[in-house]
Amino acid sequence: MKKTLCATGSAYSSIAILEDGTIGVYVEENYNTTDYSTYFLNVSLDWLTDNADTYTEPSGMEAVATPVFSLESGYYTEEQTLTITTETEDAQIYYTLDDTTPTTESTLYEGPITLNETVTVKAIAVKEGMSNSVMASATYTFLSGWEQPTGTIHSTEDRYVTSATTTDAVENLDYTQSSKPSTVFIDTQAPFTVEAGQTFSLRVQCTTAMIWCHAVLFADWNRDYDFNDEGEMITKVGIDSYEDTNATLSDNGNTMLKDFTVNITVPADAKIAETRLRIQFSDAWHNKSAHEHTAMDAIDKGGCYDFVMNIVEPAPVDLAVLTLNSPANGTIEVRYAGEDALLNNNDEIIVGEQVEITLIPDENYQVASLMVNSVDRTADVVDNKLTVDVPAESLDIEAEFEDIPSAIDGNRAAQMTVYPTMFTSEINLNSTAAGEACVYDLAGRLLKRVAVSEGENRIEANTLPAGSMILVVTTDEGSKSFRVVKK
């Protein structure tokens, strides 16, 4: 390795490492003349890795500070903006984008540079009365596509995907293939659309011969043109030969490969962009030792399929306000259908989702009525439960509970009973004396009047409308009212 410390020519008389870690060098300048001077230079170790160092020349001229790039060298997938600065005040920066060494004849830096293709940027900083800075350099590589694995298809067997479809996507995948592909990599160009954060199902159907392979699914969630990030290997379907602890693979193969379904959840922070879903099929005996899989594994007697996955923002969610009254003698519980967590009064709930209403009477009480957005839904209650769709804007729920009549009462009329209180075709009345029974709607209109006798009575109810009603039984011993509901 060669390093020039003094451009005008010198003879090194001694070198020493100083306490601060720099190298000290005594330099005898202009050694071709009888009149020369000796200087002591502190030389940074940076040049060992940076190919440059900063020092004060014998002439006493200080060097301009090396330009600094706002972006690090590396791989990029989208347009970037690069700024170049130097700590030396009023210095000018010159740069090149063609991998040549910059000079004062190169482009003068006057503002941010837009980068959208692979390029090497080199820059120097210059100021009158100072020596030019050390050159700064960085390479920015822009990726624009996914690498394609190589390998082999089976020479005689038909091993290929016949169908790949999705359900519950925003726009579903619908790919079919009726003949064996001639290449290992199949860029299907078949598109589907999903929302960030959603779950969808992918169903893949294959030829029978594909049972001798396993499948590995990948998704490039952050669209950085690889499948190497955490969570981007979704799952493996089937086993490798080294995992065949039951020694059944040779006889049966991975039978699930003929038709399998995978539920896939898109990360909530997935990049909103067009990206790729990849499925690799490789012979289950391609590597008989334990190993990890990558999306660039060499394919053995199988195939690799890429599908166009468009990830979009979640659709705006419409919300409604849940309002629950606080009834006496019981409790109302509301939860999303199929979930355990309770919803509370004044919660915002998702319009269009189903919620389950559960009515819980206190001891010795029963459900008297249920109103949903001012509509009587008592007749629809089954086992004290009702499921409804959340309407726009608000879901208002009101319930009432009533005491269960006691058979032990000093007033004989109070001992009359009616069952069931929720009926379809008839009402059973156990009356303590003869009299009459009248059925009224909630507005007080008489719907039916029948005579009753002491003991068991059956009141035909086919002509009664559905909904809540009041049954009033009157005898010489007194009267009693019942709230009944026709389903």
Sequence and secondary structure as in RCSB ss.txt:
>XXXX:A:sequence
MKKTLCATGSAYSSIAILEDGTIGVYVEENYNTTDYSTYFLNVSLDWLTDNADTYTEPSGMEAVATPVFSLESGY
YTEEQTLTITTETEDAQIYYTLDDTTPTTESTLYEGPITLNETVTVKAIAVKEGMSNSVMASATYTFLSGWEQPT
GTIHSTEDRYVTSATTTDAVENLDYTQSSKPSTVFIDTQAPFTVEAGQTFSLRVQCTTAMIWCHAVLFADWNRDY
DFNDEGEMITKVGIDSYEDTNATLSDNGNTMLKDFTVNITVPADAKIAETRLRIQFSDAWHNKSAHEHTAMDAID
KGGCYDFVMNIVEPAPVDLAVLTLNSPANGTIEVRYAGEDALLNNNDEIIVGEQVEITLIPDENYQVASLMVNSV
DRTADVVDNKLTVDVPAESLDIEAEFEDIPSAIDGNRAAQMTVYPTMFTSEINLNSTAAGEACVYDLAGRLLKRV
AVSEGENRIEANTLPAGSMILVVTTDEGSKSFRVVKK
>XXXX:A:secstr
    S TT EEEEEEEE TTS EEEEEEE TTSS   EEEEEE TTHHHHS      TT   B    EESS SEE
ESS EEE EE SSTT EEEEESSS    TTSEE  S EEE S EEEEEEEE TTSB    EEEEEEE  S     
B   SSS   EEEEEEESSSB  EEE  S  SSSEEEEEEEEEEETT EEEEEEEE GGGGGEEEEEEE TT SS
 S STT EEEEES  GGG TTS HHHH  GGGGEEEEEEE  TT  SSEEEEEEEEEETTS  S     TT  B 
SSEEEEEEEEEE      EEEEEE   TTEEEEEEETT    B TT EEETT EEEEEEEE TTEEEEEEEETTE
E GGG BTTEEEEE  SSEEEEEEEEEE   S  SSGGGG EEE SEESSEEEEEESSSEEEEEEETT  EEEEE
EE SEEEEEE TTS SEEEEEEEEETTEEEEEEEEE 
